Amino acid sequence: MNLVSRRDLIGLVLGVSTLILDSFDAKGAGLPPEEKPRLCDDACEKELENVPMVTTESGLQYKDIKVGQGPSPPVGFQVAANYVAMIPSGQIFDSSLEKGRPYIFRVGSGQVVKGLDEGILTMKTGGKRRLYIPGPVISNTLLILHNWEEKTCT
């Protein structure tokens, strides 16, 4: 006769209960879906329809939601930028807002996708820009960048 140890039984029960709990989401519980933070609200989206699209040689496209003041960052400068990354349907797949802090990287050094480097290099401090990054620069990704800030090089 095969006896199951108490430890194995407890592990099985915990595993099954975790699986069951993980299968319930907010919709299943009758709660409203969680609102994801965005850098461009409905009014901003409406205004964006009238902003001209800029296309670079690489195929990167962007619209400046707000042109910043001051200089653009030189290659190698450390910048901090909030972003919301979406697929063309508008579904968010990554966001610095959800993480609660801006993303910090050295612009132009290859630490991020080419399109993000290229898009940041021509922004001015405090600017807000929507990037449309095509396949060669990254596949069908939309990024909204907000308030990049210069950080001192160390």
Secondary structure, DSSP 4 states (H G I P E B T S, - for coil): --PPPHHHHHHHHHHHHHHHHHT--TTTTTPPPPPPP-SS-HHHHHHHTTSPPEE-TTS-EEEEEE--SSPPPPTT-EEEEEEEEE-TTS-EEEEHHHHTS-EEEETTTTSS-HHHHHHHHT--TT-EEEEEE-TTTSSSEEEEEEEEEEE---
